[in-house]
């Protein structure tokens, strides 16, 4: 079994694959102070609840944007599964053999999750595409039809935008946006924030897909898009340009990269 781990600034998404079948997956808060032994305690319990046996873990791959947690995860995998794994735990970086060529000015600064998402999305479309990840930040990543990662854009995420409104203004509250706005013109402060967030971020998505797509593949009317991340489902109804939502896109990309490196 393969343990796949995507460590983000806010949440860590992990899963266990048997071949290409995802047996179980979890979404937990990212705690930068978590140690390897604490991870072992937590995941032993999760494995038991999912009916999985840790002695069957034969591989581990991690993508992380939090350096301290990347170290903790690699230490955990090596300490508790090292003797039974086919190869040492793998941390994805720009130098990893992913099958995607990173063509940015400084490949080392590209987040591992962005590369992993590009790999998984390419397997879906095998053509020019844009990956939209609704995480702590909202990222748009562009891959051309030559399997080249070209870069993209980064925007403040929905959660931190709501937090900033509540923290930096005297009278604006923190709003729950997990429902459909009653109308576009807000008649209360709460409804104005609610509509502004969902319709506003939906408009952001459509505008960026139009701009990036025209530069990425000017011969196409519109390039394909894949959305992932915890808030993708909230924004998708307010856009016209999201073709597919895959909340587990990063885990699938990690599986594909591990398989490629295991065979090489």
N, C-alpha and C positions, 0 to 999 in steps of 0.2 A: 504494500500500500504506500501511496505517496502523500506526504503532508505538504500542503501548499499554504503559504502565508503571505498576505498582503497587508503591510503595516502602514497605515495612514496617520496623519497628525491627530485625527479625532477618534477613528475607529480602526480596529484590526479585523479583517475578514480572513478566515482560514477554512480549509476544507481538506477532506481525505478522499483520494481517488483510488479506485481499483481498476487498473487499465484506464479506459476513458470514461468510466462511470463514476460520478460524484456520489459517494456514499453518505456523506454528512458535511454540513458546513455551519459556521458560527460567525456572528458579528458581535464583537466586544469592544469596549472602550480601550483606547491606547493609553496605557499608563507608563510614562517614560522611566519610572523608577522600578518597574517590574524586573525581577532577577530570573535567571535560568531555573532555579529551584522553584520559584513561585509559578512560573509557567508550567513546570512539570506537575505541580499539585493541581492547578486548574485544568490542564488538559487530560490528566488521568481521569478526573471526574467527568469531563465532557465525553471522552471515549467510552467510558462505562455507560453513560446515559444513552449513547448512540449504539451500544452493542458492538463496539469495535475493540480489538485487542492491540494494545500498543506494541506488543512483541512482533506484530506483523508489519510495522512501519519499516520500509526498506529504502526510503528516499525522502529528502526534504529540500524544498526550494523556497526562498524568501525574496520578496521585493519590499523594500522599506525606504521611506523618506525620513525616518527617525533613526539616526546613527546609533544611539544608545540601545534602542530596541532591536536593531539588526544584530548587534553584538550579542544581546541576551538570547535571541532566538537561535543564532548559530551555536552558541554555547549549550543551550538546552538540547538541541538536536544531536550535537556531538556527544554530550555527556550521557544522555539517556537512550539514544538509538545508534550511536556510532558503531558499535560492534556488529550490529545486524544490518547496517545499510550497505548498499552496493557501492556507493561512492560518498565522499564527504558532502555535507550540506552545502547547497549552492546559493549564493547571494547574487541576484541579478544586478548588472551594471551595464554601462555602455560598452564595456569590453567583452561581455558575454556573447557567445555565439547564439544569436536569436533567429537568424534568417532574415532580419531586417537591418538595413544599413542606416546608421544614424548620420545624417548629413547636415547637422547644425554646426554653427561656428565653434561651439565648445561642447562636444558630446558628453563630457564628464558631468556637466551640470543638469542634464536631462534626467528627470525623476524616473526611477526604475519602473514605477507603476505605469507611466506613460508609454514606455517602450513595450512593456508586457501587454498592455491594452491594444497597442498597434499590431502586435503579433496575432492576438486572438481575432481581431477584427479583419485582418488580412485573410485569415483562414475562412471567414464567412463570405467575403465578397471577391477576393483576389483581383482587386481593381483599385483605382483611386478612391479614397474614402476619408471621412472625418470621424474621429472618436471624440465624444463629449462625455466628460466625467464630472458628475455633480458630487463633489466631495467638499472638504473644507474650503477649497478653491474650486472654481469651475474651469476646467481646461478643455481646449479644443486642440486636437492633434491631427496632423495631416500626413497621410501616406500616399505616395503616387503609385502609378501602375507598374513601376520598376522595383517595388518593395523598398522604397527609400523613405525613411522618416525625415520629414523636412522641417518640423517644428510646429508652432501653433501659437495660441494665445492663452493667457491666464487672467482670470477675473475673480473678484471677491465672491465667495460662495453665498448661498441663501442664508445659512445659519449665522455666519459672521456679519452679514449685512443687517439682519434683524437684531443681533446683539449690539451692533454699533448704534443703531437707531435708539435703542432703549438706554444704552449707556451714555451716549453723548448728547442727548436731548432731555430737557427737564420734564416734558409732559407726554412724551410718546411711550406707550407701553410695549412690552414684549408680547407678540401676537402669535397665536397658533394658526398656521396657514394650511393645515391638513384637511381642509374642506373647500368646496367650490365657492368662489365669491358670488354673492347674490346679484351684484351688478358691477359694471365697470366704473361707474362714477360713485365713489365712496361717499356716503352721507354721514358717516361717523369717522372718528380718527381710526378706530380699529378696522373698519371696512375699507378705508382709504389705503391703509398699509397693506391689508390683505390683497386687494385688487392690484395695487402697485407692484407687490412682490411677484405674484404669479403671472399677470399679464406682462409686466415689465421684463422678467427673466425669460418668458416665452418669446417676447420680441427680440431680446438679446440673442437668443439661440438662432432665430430665423435670420437676423441680420448678419451674424457672424458666419453662418453656413453659406449664405449667399456670397459674402465677400471672399471668404477663404476658398470656397469651391471654384469661384471664377478664376482665382489666381492659381489654384492647384491643377485644375483641368478645364481650361477655357473652352475646349471643344464640346464639353458636356453641358446640357441644360442644368443639371444639378448632380453633384456627386452623392453617393450613398453615405448614410450616417448611422453610427451605432452609439447609443447612450448607455451609460452605466453610472453607478454611484447611488448612494442612499436616497437622494431626492429627485432622481430622474423621473420617477412616476408622478411626482407632484407637478412638474413643469410640462411634461409631454402633452397633456390635453390643451395647452395654450400655445402650441407650436404647430407649424405645418411641415417641418423639415426633419423630424426624427423618424427614421425608418424602422428602427428596431431598438428595444430596450433589453439589455442583458445584464441583470444585477450581479451576475457571477462571471462577467467577462474576464476579469483579472485572474481569477483562479484557473480558468481554462487556458489563458495565455501562459501561466506558470507551468501548467501540465505540459503544454506543447514545448516550451523551452527546455524543461527537464528531459523530456523524451528525446529531443534533438541532441542534447549534450550527453545523455546516457549512451546514445548510439555512436557518437563521434569518438 
